[in-house]
Amino acid sequence: MQEFSVSYRIRLLQTDEGWSVSCLDLPGCHSQGTSRDEALANIREAIALWLEVEAEEAGVKHMETLDLTL
């Protein structure tokens, strides 16, 4: 069986206030967190929301996110 996934490049930056993270492949897709793990969880959510908004603006009527194994 073969699994397919989409990978996104991200950049994590640690500052005195915590972690900031940007998805380099999706313009304007950024997030942050007080810990590295929180920042990673938040960017996953931000990427999903970014893709939803992009789909809406493109006129997509329905979108689903599924794990599919072939």
N, C-alpha and C positions, 0 to 999 in steps of 0.2 A: 504494500500500500504506500501511496505517496501523499504527503501532506504539503499543502500550499499555505503560505502566509505572506503577508505584506510587511515589510520592514521599513521603518522610518528612522532617519538619522536624527539624533538629538544632541544638544549641547547642554551640559550641566555646569553650572558655575556656583561655587561656594563663596558666600560673603559673610560678613559679621551677622547679618540678619537671617541667614539660612541658605537655602538653595534656590536658584532660579534655573529654569529649563526652557529651552526653545526647540521646536521641531524644525529642523533646517529645510525639510522638504515641503512644509506647508506655511506659506507666508502669513505672519501675524499670529501663529499658533504658539503661545507661551503659557507658562504656569510657574508655580513656585511651591515651596514647602519648607517647613522648619527642619525637616530631616531629608536626607537623600531619598529614602524609601517613600516618604510622603510626596516629594517632588515627582518621583517616577509614577506614582499612582495618579497624581493630579494631571500629568501630561498625557497619560493614557486616556483619561476622561476628556481632556481638552482636544485631543486628536479626534476622538469619536464625535464630539460636538462640532468640531470644525468640518468634518466630513458630512454630517447631517445638514449643516447650514449650506454647504457647497451644493449638496444634492437638491435642497429646496430652491436655491437660486437658479439652478439649472432646469427646474421644472420637473424633477423626479417626483412622481406621485406616491411611491412607496419604496421604502428601503429597509432591508433587514440585515442584521449582522449574525452570521452563523459560523459555527465550526464545522467544516466539511472535510471528511476523509474519503479519499477515493481509492 
